[in-house]
Amino acid sequence: MPHKSSAKATTPTGNSDFIVVSNRLPVDRVVNEGSDDGWRRSPGGLVTALAPVMAAREGAWVGWHGAADETLEPFHHDNMDLFPVALTADEVELYYEGFSNSTLWPLYHDVIATPEFHRTWWDSYQLINKRFAHAAADAAAPKATVWVQDYQLQLVPQYLRELRPDLRIGFFNHIPFPSPEIFAQMPWRKPILEGLLGADLIGFQRPNDSANFLRSARRFLGAGVKAKQVHVKDAGGKNTHIARAEPFPISIDVNQIQTLARRPDVIARSQQIREELGNPTTLLLGVDRLDYTKGITHRLKAYGELLEDGVVTVEDAALIQVASPSRERVETYKQLREDVEGMVGRINGQHDTIQNTAVRYLHHSYPLEEMVALYLAADVMLVTALRDGMNLVAKEYVAARGDNTGALVLSEFTGAADQLKQALLINPHDIDGLKAVILRAINLPKAESARRMRAMRRQILDHDVQRWSEDFLSTLAQKAVRDDS
């Protein structure tokens, strides 16, 4: 039986024909010299992908502005109408840190960490999803297109459809969707599936993710699934719409990365980075959020053992590990930071020399210019995620390597492995196998490296983030035409 909410249909009052709904608004607050609060566009790929669509369609964006216990009126910034959704500090703790990141995140990443199931978190998740849905309904013009983003807002499509059945609704899940066997653990699996099925089009990163979702809909809702479609019924058994689930692998702003990679100051910075590390023969690089899904400890273990085995020395090969801070109030992330920093300390303590450091560990976030300089400096990129919806760092590294040099060691458990088939694919749980592939990457012949990099660059150039958004939105529009005919 479909999940019932307290949402009631409303009369259209907004004037936006295209609306994005995400946990965060696409702007960051900045304090100017005059101490007045201002805003700047966030650097994320999603914002870059949708900015042209926003400008062309009088777009609006619904999301939290990042400050708890503060209510803001809608405002206009950078060709976008922004509709802030207010959250209290308690709601941030329960809805975001709790249900989103301590229940859904570990469950959807194959239970690498143990998910917690608390009813108070679930109650808050429902409440906040309704708040986001009401904000989108208020902003939307008649028959507008609304695109809901990611796992924090899985109930919004259904709530929004109940409020505004005239809308065309899309949803994109940026993280993996688990197998039915894992999803079965979720106490609120039915309302989550019903929430997602409120959308006309549900997008996922990989074919496996969309297949897992459809299998779960069949198993837990008894839904009839045919040709990637579900005929959704209301509480009375009447068909309301057809929901379609498909993969739409996300990508990056290729032009932005390539432009930075050609800038003289960025190139000079990349050379400076190598010099500061003593000009090692091979520079290895890891760039991640400090998250247990990223396989950072597996990477450090493999590299540390290579040093212990004597097949790699700190004079010949150095590792830079960028681990940007993430969810630092969540206990599992606190523990991960202790584990990573302990491993780095042990490796450096055993293998550093006066002139050379084994692991340069950087617990910071860096601007994109610095990241591209690191991509240019690195001979080997290590992406060892245990589970990842996509992993855009792998694609950024390839995009930056305009001279077709370098090697990408890539976990087969990332969405990027589906597209970057010429990477050196690894199972990060297999430490001996990971060590062997790192050695292979260090010694990869130039001709083989160039052949692999050219193939990967062609794929990324043909499938950038703009194409991702165009593919999703055109599919959503075509589906609406078919459904209306």
Buried (B, 14 or more C-beta within 10 A) or exposed (E): EBBEBEBEEEEBEBEBBBBBBBBBBBBBEEEEEEEEEEBEBBEBBBBBBBBBBBEEBBBBBBBBBBBBEEEBEBBEBBEBBBBBBBBBEEBBBBBBBBBBBBBBBBBBBBEBBEBBBBEEBBEBBBEBBBBBBBBBBBBBBEEBBBBBBBBBBBBBBBBBBBBBEEBBBBBBBBBBBBBBEBBEEBEBBBBBBBBBBBBBBBBBBBBBBBBBBBBBBBBBBEBEBEEBBBBBBBEEEEEBBBBBBBBBBBBBBBBBBBEBBEEEEBBEBBEEBBEEBEEBEBBBBBBBBBBBBBBBBBBBBBBBBBBEEEBBBBEEBBBBBBBBEBBEEBEBBEEBBEBBBEBBEEBBEEBEEEEBBBBBBBBEEBEBEBBBBBBBBBBBBBBBBBBBBBBBBBBBBBBBBEEBEBBBBBBEBBBBBBBBEBBBBBBBEEBEEBBBBBBBBBEBEEEEBBEBBEBBBEBBBEBBBBBBBBBBBEBBBEBBEEEEE
